[in-house]
Amino acid sequence: MFDLEGKIVIITGASSGIGAALAQGFSRAGARVVLAARRKQKLEMVAAECPGDHLSVEADVTDPQGRRDILQKTLERWGRLDILVNNAGIGAYGHFLDTTEAEWRRLFEINLFAPVLLTGEALKIMLNQGAGLIINLASLGGLLAHADKVAAYVASKHALLGFSRGLARDLAGTGIRVLAVCPHLTATEFFSASGGAEELAPEVKKYQGFMDSPEEVARGILDQLDASRLVVFPTDKPARAYAKQKDL
Ligand SMILES: NC(=O)c1ccc[n+]([C@@H]2O[C@H](COP(=O)([O-])OP(=O)(O)OC[C@H]3O[C@@H](n4cnc5c(N)ncnc54)[C@H](OP(=O)(O)O)[C@@H]3O)[C@@H](O)[C@H]2O)c1
């Protein structure tokens, strides 16, 4: 079992959903948690449910200053960084032919470039320590096209998974590991916050009863922090969906 006592953990997108459940789960397990996102009030509400020492940083991960703030405030407070969870992400629903260049670029800014650039900065700290863990929140959609009308999202999560694979190879022997977490449908604000939310709403309703809760996903991640494989399914549902669809 991974010992989280006193570990310093940054979680992006901690103001709701999986990130919020992870912040509370890490905190309950003894870690010192840095909660980062743009909505200050939501961050404070989540932080109030974190029993351990914690810090909230209002930051946009697509903004270089936001990424600097997250790392600087962490170092000022605790002087080290053990785990970075690149969880902040958005979806987009719509046929490829209706997806604009701006939508593609926005998805890749948040789902790929922000984690890549934050990881690059975090590694400067972790490599000096000779230890660390990078956790990227990918998706079942990072392994296959799991639905219609999500080409841009699926492309962004395949890219994040590809980055995770390449990074893990480059970090071999450094003491720093990489995990790529692949959840499936999870009941969070994700669907209402996604581009194309109105068109998506009836689809979401159909699958509501089948969805994992963010707490189940967070527990599944916390239970597998020691995993020696890169791809981690947080619950049985994405693992089964992958087994069924992987040859399609
Ligand atoms: N829900 C699912 O079915 C599902 C399935 C597979 C994978 N995932 C992945 O899991 C991760 C978490 O999603 P979720 O379901 O928990 O969604 P969520 O409830 O909508 O949470 C997304 C989080 O990302 C933050 N965020 C968005 N843009 C940001 C930015 N520019 N800067 C900083 N923070 C930003 C949001 O906070 P603010 O708005 O306060 O900034 C929020 O805390 C995402 O990467 C998503 O792709 C979700």
The ligand as a Gaussian input file, in Angstrom:
#p B3LYP/6-31G(d) Opt

LIG

0 1
 N      -16.832000      12.515000     -15.926000
 C      -16.481000      11.568000     -16.786000
 O      -17.321000      10.789000     -17.296000
 C      -15.026000      11.372000     -17.162000
 C      -14.687000      10.188000     -17.839000
 C      -13.357000       9.981000     -18.210000
 C      -12.396000      10.936000     -17.892000
 N      -12.757000      12.078000     -17.246000
 C      -11.695000      13.062000     -16.975000
 O      -11.584000      13.281000     -15.572000
 C      -11.101000      14.602000     -15.327000
 C      -11.992000      15.275000     -14.293000
 O      -13.287000      15.438000     -14.837000
 P      -14.621000      15.461000     -13.967000
 O      -15.518000      14.421000     -14.518000
 O      -14.316000      15.472000     -12.528000
 O      -15.211000      16.872000     -14.473000
 P      -15.656000      18.200000     -13.701000
 O      -16.484000      17.875000     -12.513000
 O      -16.224000      19.087000     -14.758000
 O      -14.262000      18.793000     -13.187000
 C      -13.342000      19.397000     -14.046000
 C      -12.391000      20.222000     -13.204000
 O      -11.430000      20.824000     -14.078000
 C      -11.305000      22.173000     -13.707000
 N      -10.868000      22.970000     -14.850000
 C      -11.426000      23.048000     -16.080000
 N      -10.743000      23.914000     -16.849000
 C       -9.735000      24.395000     -16.071000
 C       -8.695000      25.344000     -16.279000
 N       -8.547000      25.972000     -17.452000
 N       -7.836000      25.600000     -15.260000
 C       -7.970000      24.983000     -14.067000
 N       -8.937000      24.080000     -13.817000
 C       -9.803000      23.793000     -14.800000
 C      -12.690000      22.588000     -13.196000
 O      -12.584000      23.651000     -12.239000
 P      -12.877000      25.198000     -12.493000
 O      -14.027000      25.282000     -13.464000
 O      -13.182000      25.700000     -11.114000
 O      -11.590000      25.748000     -13.044000
 C      -13.089000      21.321000     -12.447000
 O      -12.592000      21.344000     -11.124000
 C      -11.078000      15.318000     -16.688000
 O       -9.758000      15.327000     -17.184000
 C      -11.971000      14.446000     -17.563000
 O      -11.615000      14.508000     -18.910000
 C      -14.047000      12.321000     -16.864000

